[in-house]
C-alpha cells in the first residue's frame, strides 16, 4: 500500500545537541503507529516537525507524495493533518457543539461567520462529528462542565473537523482513568480504520500501545532504535535495556507503565 506519510532523514539540533537524528519512517492509510521512548527521546520535537511547528535542519516530510517541509501549521492542517495534544484546549464557556463549529468554520474559511450567528453554522456537520464520538447527547452542555474523559472525546471530534488523512496524537490518554483510556483508543482505532486515516501517536501507557498499535517505533536519544509489531518490540533486547535494564518492557499479566 502506498504510504500516506513518508519521513526521510529528519535531523534537528539545538546548540549542537541532536534532538532528532536521521529519523525515517512511513505511515499508511488506516495504519496505527505508536512512537514511544523515554523522556527526552525526541518524540515531541519529531511531532512538531511533522505538523510544521518546527522546521527540520535536514530531511523530507511528504504527505501523499507532496513535500510539506517549510509549510506553516495552518497549511499543513488544511492539507489533512489533524492533531490532538496532551493537555486539552477547548473554549470552556462555549457548548460542546459550538467548539466543533468553530473548528468547522476555520476549515471552511468562514471564521468571519463567528460574528452574529456562529451557532447556526455547520450545525449538521457538527452533529455528525458528535455522533461519531458518542457525544450527541451533550451537544448543548458548556465545555466547562464536562468530565475529563468527555473533553478528550470532544478534542478528538475537533481534530476530525478538517477531514484529516493523518492524525497526530500526543499522549492522547494522559490523565485519564484506565477504563477511559481503553474506550478512547478503541474509538479512535475504529474511526481511523473505517475512514482510512493514518494515526501516529505517542503514549506512556503500554496497555494502550500494545493493544492498539499495528506497529511500534522506539526513539532513544533522538534516534529510532527499533520498529516492529508490538510483540517484536516487546521482545527486543535493546528496547528492554533502554527501559528496564534486563527486565521486560511489558508483561501483559503484570501491567508495567514503562514510559513516562
JOHUFEN-V110743 format. One record per pair of residues at least 4 apart in sequence whose ideal C-beta (glycine too) atoms are under 8 Angstrom apart, sorted by the first residue. I is the first residue (numbers start at 1). GAP is how many residues later the second one is. D is the distance in whole Angstrom. If there is no record, write none. Layout:
i=I gap=GAP d=D
i=I gap=GAP d=D
//
This chain:
i=1 gap=27 d=5
i=1 gap=28 d=7
i=2 gap=26 d=7
i=2 gap=27 d=8
i=2 gap=63 d=8
i=3 gap=23 d=4
i=3 gap=24 d=7
i=3 gap=25 d=6
i=4 gap=22 d=8
i=4 gap=23 d=5
i=4 gap=24 d=6
i=4 gap=25 d=5
i=4 gap=27 d=8
i=4 gap=59 d=7
i=4 gap=60 d=6
i=4 gap=161 d=6
i=4 gap=162 d=6
i=4 gap=194 d=4
i=5 gap=21 d=6
i=5 gap=22 d=4
i=5 gap=45 d=8
i=5 gap=56 d=7
i=5 gap=57 d=7
i=5 gap=58 d=6
i=5 gap=161 d=6
i=5 gap=193 d=6
i=5 gap=195 d=7
i=6 gap=20 d=5
i=6 gap=54 d=7
i=6 gap=55 d=8
i=6 gap=56 d=4
i=6 gap=59 d=8
i=7 gap=16 d=6
i=7 gap=17 d=6
i=7 gap=18 d=5
i=7 gap=19 d=7
i=7 gap=43 d=7
i=7 gap=52 d=7
i=7 gap=53 d=7
i=7 gap=54 d=6
i=7 gap=55 d=8
i=8 gap=16 d=5
i=8 gap=51 d=6
i=8 gap=52 d=5
i=8 gap=54 d=8
i=9 gap=13 d=6
i=9 gap=14 d=8
i=9 gap=15 d=6
i=9 gap=49 d=6
i=9 gap=50 d=4
i=9 gap=51 d=7
i=10 gap=10 d=5
i=10 gap=12 d=7
i=10 gap=13 d=4
i=10 gap=14 d=7
i=10 gap=36 d=7
i=10 gap=39 d=6
i=10 gap=46 d=5
i=10 gap=48 d=7
i=10 gap=49 d=4
i=10 gap=50 d=8
i=10 gap=51 d=7
i=11 gap=7 d=7
i=11 gap=9 d=6
i=11 gap=10 d=6
i=11 gap=11 d=6
i=11 gap=12 d=8
i=11 gap=45 d=6
i=11 gap=46 d=5
i=11 gap=47 d=4
i=11 gap=48 d=6
i=12 gap=6 d=8
i=12 gap=7 d=5
i=12 gap=8 d=4
i=12 gap=30 d=8
i=12 gap=33 d=6
i=12 gap=37 d=6
i=12 gap=42 d=7
i=12 gap=44 d=5
i=12 gap=45 d=6
i=13 gap=4 d=6
i=13 gap=5 d=5
i=13 gap=6 d=7
i=13 gap=44 d=6
i=14 gap=5 d=6
i=18 gap=203 d=8
i=18 gap=204 d=5
i=19 gap=23 d=5
i=19 gap=26 d=4
i=19 gap=203 d=5
i=20 gap=22 d=5
i=20 gap=25 d=5
i=20 gap=26 d=5
i=20 gap=29 d=7
i=20 gap=36 d=7
i=20 gap=202 d=5
i=21 gap=21 d=8
i=21 gap=200 d=8
i=21 gap=201 d=4
i=21 gap=202 d=5
i=22 gap=201 d=7
i=23 gap=19 d=8
i=23 gap=23 d=6
i=23 gap=36 d=8
i=23 gap=196 d=7
i=23 gap=199 d=8
i=23 gap=200 d=7
i=23 gap=201 d=5
i=24 gap=200 d=7
i=25 gap=8 d=8
i=25 gap=192 d=6
i=25 gap=199 d=7
i=25 gap=202 d=7
i=27 gap=4 d=6
i=27 gap=6 d=5
i=27 gap=139 d=7
i=27 gap=171 d=4
i=27 gap=172 d=8
i=27 gap=173 d=6
i=28 gap=170 d=6
i=29 gap=136 d=7
i=29 gap=167 d=4
i=29 gap=168 d=7
i=29 gap=169 d=6
i=30 gap=162 d=6
i=30 gap=163 d=5
i=30 gap=166 d=4
i=30 gap=167 d=7
i=30 gap=168 d=7
i=31 gap=167 d=5
i=31 gap=168 d=7
i=31 gap=183 d=5
i=31 gap=184 d=7
i=32 gap=157 d=6
i=32 gap=160 d=6
i=32 gap=161 d=8
i=32 gap=167 d=5
i=32 gap=169 d=7
i=32 gap=180 d=6
i=32 gap=181 d=5
i=32 gap=182 d=5
i=33 gap=165 d=8
i=33 gap=166 d=7
i=33 gap=167 d=5
i=33 gap=168 d=8
i=33 gap=180 d=6
i=33 gap=181 d=7
i=33 gap=182 d=5
i=33 gap=183 d=8
i=33 gap=184 d=7
i=34 gap=166 d=8
i=34 gap=167 d=6
i=34 gap=168 d=7
i=34 gap=169 d=6
i=34 gap=175 d=5
i=34 gap=178 d=8
i=34 gap=179 d=4
i=34 gap=181 d=7
i=34 gap=182 d=5
i=34 gap=183 d=7
i=35 gap=8 d=6
i=35 gap=11 d=7
i=35 gap=12 d=8
i=35 gap=165 d=6
i=35 gap=166 d=7
i=35 gap=167 d=5
i=35 gap=182 d=5
i=35 gap=184 d=6
i=36 gap=7 d=8
i=36 gap=166 d=7
i=36 gap=167 d=7
i=36 gap=168 d=8
i=36 gap=173 d=6
i=36 gap=180 d=6
i=36 gap=181 d=7
i=36 gap=182 d=6
i=36 gap=183 d=7
i=36 gap=223 d=5
i=37 gap=4 d=3
i=37 gap=5 d=7
i=37 gap=6 d=6
i=37 gap=181 d=6
i=37 gap=182 d=4
i=37 gap=183 d=6
i=37 gap=205 d=8
i=37 gap=222 d=7
i=38 gap=182 d=7
i=38 gap=204 d=7
i=38 gap=205 d=7
i=38 gap=221 d=6
i=38 gap=222 d=7
i=39 gap=221 d=6
i=40 gap=181 d=8
i=41 gap=178 d=4
i=41 gap=179 d=5
i=41 gap=180 d=7
i=41 gap=181 d=7
i=42 gap=4 d=6
i=42 gap=177 d=5
i=42 gap=179 d=7
i=42 gap=180 d=4
i=43 gap=4 d=6
i=43 gap=159 d=5
i=43 gap=176 d=6
i=44 gap=4 d=6
i=44 gap=126 d=7
i=44 gap=158 d=8
i=45 gap=4 d=7
i=45 gap=9 d=7
i=45 gap=177 d=8
i=46 gap=4 d=7
i=46 gap=173 d=7
i=47 gap=4 d=7
i=47 gap=36 d=8
i=47 gap=121 d=6
i=47 gap=123 d=6
i=47 gap=153 d=8
i=47 gap=155 d=7
i=48 gap=5 d=4
i=48 gap=6 d=4
i=49 gap=4 d=7
i=49 gap=5 d=5
i=49 gap=6 d=7
i=49 gap=7 d=5
i=49 gap=10 d=8
i=49 gap=12 d=7
i=50 gap=11 d=6
i=50 gap=31 d=7
i=50 gap=118 d=6
i=50 gap=150 d=7
i=51 gap=22 d=6
i=51 gap=25 d=5
i=51 gap=26 d=7
i=51 gap=30 d=5
i=51 gap=32 d=6
i=51 gap=117 d=6
i=52 gap=16 d=7
i=52 gap=19 d=5
i=52 gap=20 d=6
i=52 gap=21 d=4
i=52 gap=23 d=7
i=52 gap=24 d=4
i=53 gap=20 d=6
i=55 gap=14 d=7
i=55 gap=15 d=6
i=56 gap=5 d=7
i=56 gap=13 d=6
i=59 gap=10 d=7
i=60 gap=7 d=6
i=60 gap=9 d=6
i=61 gap=6 d=7
i=61 gap=7 d=5
i=61 gap=8 d=5
i=62 gap=4 d=6
i=62 gap=5 d=6
i=62 gap=6 d=7
i=63 gap=5 d=5
i=63 gap=13 d=8
i=63 gap=16 d=6
i=63 gap=17 d=7
i=63 gap=18 d=7
i=63 gap=102 d=7
i=63 gap=103 d=7
i=64 gap=16 d=8
i=64 gap=101 d=7
i=66 gap=13 d=7
i=68 gap=7 d=8
i=68 gap=8 d=6
i=68 gap=11 d=6
i=68 gap=13 d=8
i=71 gap=4 d=4
i=71 gap=5 d=5
i=71 gap=8 d=7
i=72 gap=4 d=7
i=73 gap=4 d=6
i=74 gap=4 d=7
i=75 gap=4 d=6
i=76 gap=5 d=5
i=77 gap=4 d=6
i=77 gap=5 d=7
i=77 gap=6 d=8
i=77 gap=85 d=6
i=78 gap=29 d=8
i=78 gap=84 d=7
i=80 gap=82 d=7
i=80 gap=83 d=7
i=80 gap=84 d=5
i=80 gap=85 d=4
i=80 gap=86 d=6
i=81 gap=83 d=6
i=81 gap=84 d=7
i=81 gap=85 d=5
i=81 gap=86 d=8
i=81 gap=87 d=7
i=82 gap=77 d=4
i=82 gap=78 d=6
i=82 gap=79 d=8
i=82 gap=80 d=6
i=82 gap=82 d=3
i=82 gap=84 d=7
i=82 gap=85 d=5
i=82 gap=86 d=7
i=83 gap=76 d=6
i=83 gap=84 d=7
i=83 gap=85 d=4
i=83 gap=86 d=7
i=83 gap=87 d=7
i=84 gap=68 d=8
i=84 gap=71 d=5
i=84 gap=72 d=6
i=84 gap=75 d=5
i=84 gap=83 d=8
i=84 gap=84 d=7
i=84 gap=85 d=5
i=84 gap=86 d=7
i=84 gap=88 d=6
i=85 gap=4 d=7
i=85 gap=70 d=8
i=85 gap=85 d=5
i=86 gap=84 d=5
i=86 gap=85 d=4
i=86 gap=88 d=5
i=87 gap=87 d=8
i=88 gap=60 d=8
i=88 gap=63 d=5
i=88 gap=64 d=6
i=88 gap=66 d=8
i=88 gap=67 d=5
i=89 gap=66 d=8
i=90 gap=4 d=8
i=90 gap=9 d=5
i=90 gap=53 d=4
i=90 gap=61 d=6
i=90 gap=64 d=6
i=90 gap=65 d=7
i=90 gap=68 d=8
i=91 gap=7 d=7
i=91 gap=8 d=6
i=91 gap=11 d=7
i=91 gap=52 d=6
i=92 gap=50 d=7
i=92 gap=51 d=5
i=92 gap=52 d=4
i=93 gap=49 d=6
i=93 gap=50 d=8
i=93 gap=51 d=7
i=94 gap=4 d=4
i=94 gap=5 d=5
i=94 gap=8 d=7
i=94 gap=48 d=7
i=94 gap=49 d=6
i=95 gap=4 d=7
i=95 gap=44 d=7
i=95 gap=45 d=5
i=95 gap=46 d=6
i=95 gap=47 d=6
i=95 gap=48 d=7
i=96 gap=4 d=7
i=96 gap=34 d=7
i=96 gap=39 d=6
i=96 gap=42 d=5
i=96 gap=43 d=5
i=96 gap=44 d=7
i=96 gap=45 d=6
i=96 gap=47 d=6
i=96 gap=50 d=7
i=96 gap=58 d=6
i=97 gap=4 d=6
i=97 gap=22 d=8
i=97 gap=26 d=7
i=97 gap=29 d=5
i=97 gap=30 d=7
i=97 gap=33 d=7
i=97 gap=42 d=4
i=97 gap=43 d=7
i=98 gap=4 d=7
i=98 gap=20 d=7
i=98 gap=21 d=6
i=99 gap=4 d=7
i=99 gap=44 d=6
i=99 gap=55 d=6
i=99 gap=59 d=6
i=100 gap=4 d=6
i=100 gap=26 d=4
i=100 gap=29 d=5
i=100 gap=30 d=7
i=100 gap=54 d=8
i=100 gap=57 d=6
i=100 gap=58 d=6
i=100 gap=61 d=6
i=101 gap=4 d=6
i=101 gap=17 d=6
i=101 gap=18 d=7
i=101 gap=20 d=6
i=101 gap=21 d=6
i=101 gap=22 d=7
i=101 gap=25 d=5
i=102 gap=4 d=7
i=102 gap=12 d=7
i=102 gap=16 d=7
i=103 gap=4 d=6
i=103 gap=55 d=5
i=103 gap=58 d=4
i=103 gap=59 d=7
i=104 gap=4 d=6
i=104 gap=17 d=7
i=104 gap=18 d=4
i=104 gap=21 d=6
i=104 gap=22 d=6
i=104 gap=57 d=5
i=105 gap=5 d=5
i=105 gap=6 d=5
i=105 gap=8 d=6
i=105 gap=9 d=6
i=105 gap=13 d=7
i=105 gap=16 d=6
i=105 gap=17 d=7
i=106 gap=4 d=8
i=106 gap=5 d=6
i=106 gap=55 d=8
i=107 gap=54 d=6
i=107 gap=55 d=5
i=107 gap=56 d=8
i=108 gap=14 d=7
i=110 gap=11 d=7
i=113 gap=4 d=7
i=113 gap=5 d=6
i=113 gap=8 d=5
i=114 gap=4 d=4
i=117 gap=4 d=7
i=119 gap=4 d=8
i=122 gap=4 d=6
i=123 gap=4 d=6
i=124 gap=4 d=7
i=125 gap=4 d=7
i=126 gap=4 d=6
i=126 gap=13 d=8
i=127 gap=4 d=6
i=127 gap=9 d=6
i=127 gap=12 d=7
i=128 gap=4 d=6
i=129 gap=4 d=7
i=129 gap=28 d=4
i=129 gap=31 d=6
i=129 gap=32 d=6
i=130 gap=5 d=5
i=130 gap=6 d=4
i=130 gap=8 d=8
i=130 gap=9 d=6
i=130 gap=27 d=6
i=131 gap=4 d=8
i=131 gap=5 d=5
i=132 gap=25 d=7
i=132 gap=28 d=7
i=132 gap=59 d=6
i=133 gap=20 d=5
i=133 gap=21 d=7
i=133 gap=23 d=6
i=133 gap=24 d=5
i=133 gap=54 d=6
i=133 gap=58 d=8
i=134 gap=19 d=7
i=134 gap=53 d=7
i=135 gap=4 d=7
i=135 gap=15 d=7
i=135 gap=18 d=6
i=135 gap=19 d=6
i=135 gap=22 d=7
i=138 gap=8 d=7
i=138 gap=12 d=7
i=141 gap=4 d=5
i=141 gap=5 d=7
i=143 gap=8 d=7
i=143 gap=11 d=7
i=146 gap=4 d=4
i=146 gap=5 d=5
i=146 gap=8 d=7
i=147 gap=4 d=7
i=148 gap=4 d=7
i=148 gap=27 d=6
i=148 gap=28 d=7
i=148 gap=32 d=8
i=149 gap=4 d=7
i=149 gap=27 d=6
i=149 gap=28 d=7
i=149 gap=31 d=4
i=149 gap=34 d=8
i=149 gap=35 d=7
i=150 gap=4 d=6
i=151 gap=4 d=6
i=152 gap=4 d=7
i=152 gap=20 d=7
i=152 gap=21 d=7
i=152 gap=24 d=6
i=152 gap=28 d=7
i=152 gap=32 d=6
i=153 gap=4 d=7
i=153 gap=31 d=7
i=153 gap=34 d=7
i=154 gap=4 d=6
i=155 gap=4 d=6
i=156 gap=4 d=7
i=156 gap=16 d=8
i=156 gap=28 d=7
i=156 gap=31 d=7
i=156 gap=32 d=6
i=156 gap=35 d=8
i=157 gap=4 d=7
i=159 gap=5 d=7
i=159 gap=8 d=6
i=159 gap=10 d=8
i=160 gap=4 d=7
i=160 gap=7 d=8
i=160 gap=31 d=7
i=164 gap=33 d=6
i=165 gap=31 d=8
i=165 gap=32 d=6
i=165 gap=33 d=7
i=166 gap=31 d=7
i=166 gap=32 d=5
i=166 gap=33 d=8
i=166 gap=34 d=7
i=167 gap=21 d=8
i=167 gap=25 d=7
i=167 gap=30 d=5
i=167 gap=31 d=7
i=167 gap=32 d=5
i=167 gap=33 d=8
i=168 gap=32 d=5
i=168 gap=33 d=7
i=169 gap=19 d=7
i=169 gap=30 d=7
i=169 gap=31 d=7
i=169 gap=32 d=4
i=169 gap=33 d=7
i=170 gap=31 d=7
i=170 gap=32 d=6
i=171 gap=30 d=8
i=171 gap=31 d=6
i=171 gap=32 d=6
i=171 gap=33 d=6
i=172 gap=12 d=6
i=172 gap=13 d=7
i=172 gap=16 d=7
i=172 gap=29 d=6
i=172 gap=31 d=7
i=173 gap=7 d=7
i=173 gap=8 d=4
i=173 gap=11 d=6
i=173 gap=12 d=7
i=173 gap=30 d=7
i=173 gap=32 d=6
i=173 gap=35 d=6
i=174 gap=30 d=7
i=176 gap=4 d=4
i=176 gap=5 d=5
i=176 gap=8 d=7
i=177 gap=4 d=7
i=178 gap=4 d=7
i=178 gap=29 d=8
i=179 gap=4 d=6
i=180 gap=4 d=6
i=181 gap=4 d=6
i=181 gap=24 d=6
i=181 gap=26 d=7
i=181 gap=27 d=6
i=182 gap=4 d=6
i=182 gap=25 d=7
i=182 gap=26 d=7
i=182 gap=29 d=8
i=183 gap=4 d=6
i=184 gap=4 d=6
i=185 gap=4 d=6
i=185 gap=23 d=5
i=185 gap=26 d=7
i=185 gap=27 d=5
i=186 gap=4 d=6
i=186 gap=26 d=7
i=187 gap=4 d=6
i=188 gap=4 d=6
i=188 gap=11 d=7
i=188 gap=24 d=8
i=189 gap=4 d=6
i=189 gap=10 d=8
i=189 gap=23 d=5
i=190 gap=4 d=6
i=191 gap=4 d=6
i=191 gap=6 d=7
i=192 gap=4 d=8
i=192 gap=5 d=4
i=192 gap=6 d=7
i=192 gap=7 d=5
i=201 gap=12 d=8
i=203 gap=5 d=5
i=203 gap=6 d=5
i=203 gap=56 d=7
i=204 gap=53 d=6
i=204 gap=55 d=4
i=204 gap=56 d=6
i=205 gap=4 d=7
i=205 gap=52 d=6
i=206 gap=4 d=6
i=206 gap=43 d=7
i=206 gap=44 d=4
i=206 gap=49 d=7
i=206 gap=50 d=6
i=206 gap=51 d=6
i=206 gap=52 d=6
i=206 gap=53 d=7
i=207 gap=4 d=6
i=207 gap=48 d=6
i=208 gap=4 d=6
i=209 gap=4 d=5
i=209 gap=7 d=6
i=209 gap=21 d=7
i=209 gap=41 d=8
i=210 gap=6 d=8
i=210 gap=20 d=4
i=210 gap=24 d=7
i=210 gap=40 d=6
i=210 gap=42 d=7
i=213 gap=17 d=6
i=214 gap=15 d=8
i=215 gap=12 d=6
i=215 gap=13 d=6
i=215 gap=14 d=6
i=215 gap=15 d=8
i=216 gap=10 d=8
i=216 gap=11 d=7
i=216 gap=12 d=7
i=216 gap=13 d=7
i=216 gap=14 d=6
i=216 gap=17 d=4
i=217 gap=7 d=6
i=217 gap=9 d=7
i=217 gap=10 d=5
i=218 gap=6 d=7
i=218 gap=7 d=5
i=218 gap=8 d=4
i=218 gap=9 d=7
i=218 gap=15 d=6
i=218 gap=18 d=8
i=218 gap=21 d=5
i=218 gap=24 d=7
i=219 gap=4 d=7
i=219 gap=5 d=6
i=219 gap=6 d=7
i=220 gap=5 d=5
i=220 gap=22 d=5
i=225 gap=13 d=6
i=225 gap=14 d=7
i=225 gap=17 d=7
i=226 gap=6 d=8
i=226 gap=7 d=6
i=226 gap=10 d=5
i=226 gap=12 d=6
i=226 gap=13 d=5
i=227 gap=6 d=8
i=228 gap=4 d=3
i=228 gap=5 d=5
i=228 gap=8 d=7
i=229 gap=4 d=7
i=230 gap=4 d=6
i=231 gap=4 d=6
i=232 gap=4 d=6
i=233 gap=6 d=6
i=233 gap=16 d=7
i=234 gap=5 d=8
i=234 gap=14 d=7
i=234 gap=15 d=5
i=234 gap=16 d=5
i=235 gap=5 d=8
i=236 gap=4 d=7
i=236 gap=13 d=8
i=237 gap=4 d=6
i=238 gap=4 d=7
i=239 gap=4 d=7
i=239 gap=10 d=6
i=240 gap=4 d=6
i=240 gap=5 d=8
i=240 gap=6 d=7
i=240 gap=7 d=7
i=240 gap=8 d=6
i=240 gap=9 d=5
i=241 gap=4 d=6
i=241 gap=5 d=7
i=243 gap=4 d=8
i=243 gap=6 d=5
i=243 gap=15 d=5
i=243 gap=16 d=7
i=244 gap=4 d=7
i=244 gap=5 d=7
i=244 gap=12 d=8
i=244 gap=14 d=6
i=248 gap=8 d=7
i=249 gap=7 d=8
i=249 gap=9 d=6
i=250 gap=5 d=8
i=250 gap=6 d=6
i=250 gap=8 d=7
i=251 gap=4 d=8
i=251 gap=5 d=6
//
